[in-house]
Amino acid sequence: MMFDTIFFLSGDSYPLTPHIEPALFNRLGSLASRLIGQGELLHLTQADSFNADIEHRLAMLDRVLPAGEGARRTILIGRSSGARVATLFAARREVAAVICLGYPFREPNRQLDTGRFVHLAQTRTPTLILQGVEDAYGGIDLTENYPLSPSVRVRFLNGQHELHLSPKDWDAAAERIGAFCRSVAEGQPADQDPFDEGFYLRRHQDVADAVAKGDFISGEDHFLKHGSRERRIFRLTPGINP
């Protein structure tokens, strides 16, 4: 096994989205010796019921996660608000990696709350965000609107925030999670969806001019050398199988 434990942290709608946890666990058994879902986590902490408060959930996770080498062999998977918990926890304590399903960058029709995502610009923990292209909490445009650290990789899924995916799309999600976990275990950079070259050059005319002059091979070449550090707006092309 690559890792000791995978924890799954549900969103605020728990237990009203029962399809997500088994869809993952039925496909990820080869990655870790133990898979702990939200229900088992409540049992381990002797909680009477699910409490959606972020600080409460962080404290609960702190009680059950191992320290030292055990933490470095633990992966946190969070769905929606569970992804907030997972990424905030990784900012406080070491874990091997974090995987986010439908990260809630914004709440629809509400004022933007930077506390939801500001830590993602600084995280050093390998992090994979699997996001529905039509997610109302942050979709295809998320890289344009939210700063992400170089440790964060983004892959898009067919679907919306509720992640009612077909078996084929769940298989694709599991494959991406598996590839990400292997890269973490091997200490190698993980893949993400392809860079949208056309969008970047249209958005940044100075870069397009520099590429035309031969100063850079491509817009992506510029982004890797300068654009990321300059916080240039970019977009990814969803690498979704038809």
N, C-alpha and C positions, 0 to 999 in steps of 0.2 A: 504494500500500500504506500502511496506517496505521502499521505498525511494521516494523523491519528484521528482527528475529529472534524466533522463539518456541522456547524450549528445553522439552523434555518430560523430566521426571525420574521414573523408575519407582519403585515401591515395593520393599520388601525381597524380594518374591517374583520379581523379575526373574531370568530371562526367562520365567517360568511364567505370565505374564498377557499374552500377545502380542496379545490382541484390542483392548486399550485404545488404544494409540498409533495404529494405523492408523484406528481408528474416529474418532479426533479429527482426525488430519492429513488424512484424505479430505474433511473438512468445513470445515477452517479455512484452506485455502490462500489465501483472499483477504485474510487479515488481516495477513500478513507476507511479506516477500520470501524468507525462508528458515525452514524448519522443521527443527530439530535434535532427533532422538530420542535415547534413552538409548544405543543402540548406536553411533551416530555420535559422541556425546559421549565414550564410552570410546575410540573411535578417535582423536579429536582430542587426547586427553590421553595417548595411547599406553599406556593401561592394559591389562594382560594379562587381567584379569577384573574382574567387578563386585564392589566392596567396599561393603557396606551401612553401614559406620561413618559416622555423621553428620558428624563433623569432617573425615574424609577426603573425603567428597563435597563439603563446603563449599569445601575447598581446591582440589579439582579444578575446580569451577565458577568459582572466583576466577581460575584460570589462563586460562580461555577466554573469559570475558565481557569485552566491550569496556569502556572507561572513558569518562567524560564523556558527550557527546551520544549515543554509541552505546548506552550503558547505559540512557539515558532513552528509547530506542526498542526496548528488549528486554522481552519478557514471559516469565515463568517459569510453566510449568504443572507441577504436581507431583501425583502420585498416591500416596496413603497416606504412607509415610515420605518420599517425594519431595516431598510438600507441606510436611513439616517442614523439609526442606532449603531449599526455595524461600522459605518465610516467614522462616526464620532468616537466610538470605542477605540478604533485603531489609532486615533489621534492621541489617545491617552495611554494605551497599553499595546505592546507588540503582539501582532498576530502574523501568520504567514501571508494571508491575502484576504481581500474582501471582494465579494461579488454582489452586485446590485441588480435587482430586477425591477424595472420601472421606478427609477429614482425620482422622488417628488421635488423637483427643482422649484416649482411654483405651485401654488394652490389656485385653480381656475377661478377667475372673477374676484380675486382678492389682491390686495396690495402686496408687492414683491417683498419677501422677507429674506434678506441676505444671509441670515443665520442658518438657513436651510442648506446653503451650498458653499459658503465662503471657505470652509476648511478644506474643500476639495482642491483648491488652488495650491495648497501647501502640503498635502499628504505625501508621505514617502512610502506608504504601504502599497504594494501592488494591488491595483483595484480595477475590476472589470465592470463596466456598466452595460447591461443589456436593456435596451430601451425600445419600446414600440414606436414605429415611425409616426403614429397618430396619437401618441400619448398626450393627453391634455395637460399633464404635469411637466411636460418637457419632451418634445418630439425631435423631428429631423433637424430643427434649428438650434439644438441645445449647445453645440460648440460655438455658435455665434454669440450666445447670450450669457454663458456661464464659464468663468475661468476654471480650467482644469490643470492640475499639475502633470508633469511628464510621466508620473507613475500611474496615471489613469488611462485606461483603454476603453473605447466606446465601440459597441457592436449593436446594430439595429435588428429588430425583430418585426415580423408582420404582426400588427395588432395595436391595441390600445392599452390603457393603464391596467385594465382588469386581467390582461394576459389570458384571454380565452383562445388559446392556440390550438391548431390541429396537431395530431400526433407527429406529423412530419416536421412541423415547426418546433415542437418540443425536442425532437431528435436533433434538429439543427442547433437549438440553444444548448443542449447537453454537450454536443460536439465542441462548441465554442468554449464552454466552461472547462471541458476536459483539456483542450489545447492550452488554455490559459493556465490551468493548474500545472500542466507539464512544464510550461515555460518557467513558472515560479519555482518548481522543484529543481529545475536545472539551472536556475539563476540567469535565464536568458530573457531578453525583451519579448513581450507578448505582441501578437498582431492586433490590429484593429481594422475597421472598415476602410476602404480605399479613400485616399485624399481626393477631394473634388477640385481638380485642376482648373476647370473652366470658371467655377464660382470664385476661386481665389484671384485669378487674373482679372476677372471682371470687377471684383470688389476693390482691387488695389492696382490702379493704373501704373503707378511707379514701378511695381514689380513686373507687370506685363512689359513695360518698356525695357527694364533691365534684362529680362529673359530674351526679348527680341534682339538686344545688343550682344547677347552671349555672355553676360555677366553671371548668369545662373542657368543651369540645365533646364530647370522647370520651376513652376511656382512652388511645388513641394520642396524642391532643393532650397529655395529661398526661405520657406517656412522653417525647415529644419535648422538652417544656419542662423537665421535672424528673426523670422516672423514669430516663432514661438516665444522667444525672449521679449519681443516687442509687443506681445499680446495682440497680434494681428487676428482679425476675425477670419475664420475658415469654416469649411463644412466638409463632412464626410459623405461619400456615396454609399447608401445601404447595400452591403454585400449579401443580399437576400436571395436564396435560391427560388426560382419561379415555381 
